[in-house]
Amino acid sequence: VSDYYGTSMSELTGATRRREITVPRQIAMYLTREMTGMSFPRIGEVFGGRDHTTVLHSCKTVEQNIRNNATMKSVVEDLQRMVRNSQ
């Protein structure tokens, strides 16, 4: 996700609330949950000590965007494919 969006891992795990970082962060949290089954509290720890409710909100936001936005759906599918192909 950081490579795809041209951000650093420290930005994804940092405290900034700039939209150009929050959207990739939400997608990264969503993908972490979907592709690993990691718990919301654990994902929150990995992403800078965020509360599990923040992770839950991020996942729900991305799910809603996937349903309502073809571009977001395509981006998430591309990222999932990229992760699978790199394993």
Buried (B, 14 or more C-beta within 10 A) or exposed (E): BBEEBEBEEEBBBBEEEEEEBBBBBBBBBBBBBBEEEBEBBBBBBBBEEBEBEBBBBBBEBBBEBBEEEEEBBEBBEEBBEEBEEEE
